[in-house]
């Protein structure tokens, strides 16, 4: 059957219409929710993530803190998290883990650690960046122009949390960059207190990989001191680790004074 010029255009019009409908179905809210669901439901997960925080320090002096971190997780209660924090000319390394039986929190440079029984459950990987995720239920969510990061096509989504009281200013927007192919979070940028910014970048992500049991093991250095039964000045969350207090990128990590 020979199609008229108009008839030939119908398949193209339908194809274009299909693309349009598909794009409309991918609302920014749905994309963010799909990303969150992915992280909540993983059984195993691995990534490297970097955090960069800028703020105004003492006497208005700009301050930058950088951390490079390695994270592994297996449901329900196995994880290994190494945070290497640098700032003000100093570096500190914190290791936290649960091998299913024992849980450690160690500050390597200070040669101290604490040891507790492993919790029955630990937070899922979404906890790594929960503090940078505004509540979608009370937020304006907008799609920004798509872009690429490290060669990956990503959605760019702006989320602005609305304040509950009319006289309160809305929070500043958070920008989320979500991989179009894998639905994983690639980058997040938000404002931090003290007139600063926070930037999270995730690389080397692997969803549901296979891990040997040794992946979650940790052994303190032979000369490290066990402070599990002592007062815990300087340790995050009052010194308790795991469960609700398991370290995240935003856990305050004590930095030893300059000598």
Secondary structure by P-SEA (a helix, b strand, c coil): ccccccccaaaaaaaaaaaaaaaaaccaaaaaaaaaaaaaccccccbbbbbbbbbbcccccbbbbbbbbbbbbcccccbbbbbbbbcccbbbbbbbbbcccbbbbbbcccccccccccccccccccccccccccccccbbbbbccccccccbbbbbbbbbbbbcccccccccbbbbbbccccccccbbbbbbcccbbbbbbbccccccccccccccccccccccccccccccccccccccccccccccccccccccccc
